[in-house]
């Protein structure tokens, strides 16, 4: 499935990226933090074709999220 997961704590930036991605006929899921992003991935690991991951987030940084994804 062509789904993109955006994990970023900047809500305005997420909305802008989601709007641009949706114009390319892709589905978008937004998580406003590392913990939320990991929860979404745990629910359906094979649903995302691409993850856009912010590095500097308050709960878990992007490197910690990436380590748990791997």
C-alpha positions as CSV (number, residue, x, y, z in Angstrom):
1,X,0.0,0.0,0.0
2,X,1.3,3.5,-0.8
3,X,1.0,5.0,2.7
4,X,3.4,7.6,4.1
5,X,3.9,8.0,7.9
6,X,5.0,11.5,9.1
7,X,6.5,11.5,12.6
8,X,7.1,15.1,13.6
9,X,6.1,17.3,16.5
10,X,5.6,20.4,14.4
11,X,1.8,20.2,13.6
12,X,1.8,23.0,11.0
13,X,4.7,21.4,9.1
14,X,2.9,18.0,9.2
15,X,-0.2,19.5,7.7
16,X,1.8,21.1,4.9
17,X,3.7,17.9,4.1
18,X,0.5,15.8,4.3
19,X,-1.2,18.2,1.8
20,X,1.7,17.9,-0.6
21,X,1.9,14.1,-0.4
22,X,-1.9,13.7,-0.8
23,X,-1.7,15.7,-4.1
24,X,0.4,12.8,-5.4
25,X,-2.4,10.3,-4.6
26,X,-0.7,8.8,-1.6
27,X,-2.3,8.1,1.8
28,X,-0.8,10.0,4.8
29,X,-0.8,9.2,8.5
30,X,0.6,11.8,10.9
31,X,2.1,11.2,14.3
32,X,2.9,14.2,16.4
33,X,5.7,12.5,18.4
34,X,7.9,9.4,18.5
35,X,5.8,7.4,20.9
36,X,2.7,8.0,18.8
37,X,4.6,7.0,15.6
38,X,5.8,3.8,17.2
39,X,2.3,3.0,18.3
40,X,1.0,3.5,14.8
41,X,3.7,1.2,13.4
42,X,3.0,-1.5,16.0
43,X,-0.7,-1.6,14.9
44,X,0.2,-2.3,11.3
45,X,3.9,-2.6,10.5
46,X,3.5,-3.4,6.8
47,X,1.1,-0.5,6.0
48,X,3.8,2.2,5.4
49,X,5.9,2.5,2.3
50,X,7.8,5.5,3.6
51,X,8.4,7.2,7.0
52,X,9.4,10.8,7.2
53,X,11.0,11.2,10.6
54,X,12.0,14.3,12.5
55,X,15.2,14.1,14.6
56,X,14.5,16.6,17.4
57,X,11.3,15.7,19.2
58,X,10.5,16.1,22.9
59,X,9.4,12.6,23.9
60,X,11.7,10.4,21.8
61,X,14.2,11.8,19.3
62,X,14.3,10.5,15.8
63,X,17.4,8.4,16.4
64,X,15.6,6.6,19.3
65,X,12.5,6.0,17.1
66,X,14.6,4.7,14.2
67,X,16.5,2.3,16.5
68,X,13.2,0.9,17.7
69,X,11.8,0.6,14.1
70,X,14.9,-1.3,13.0
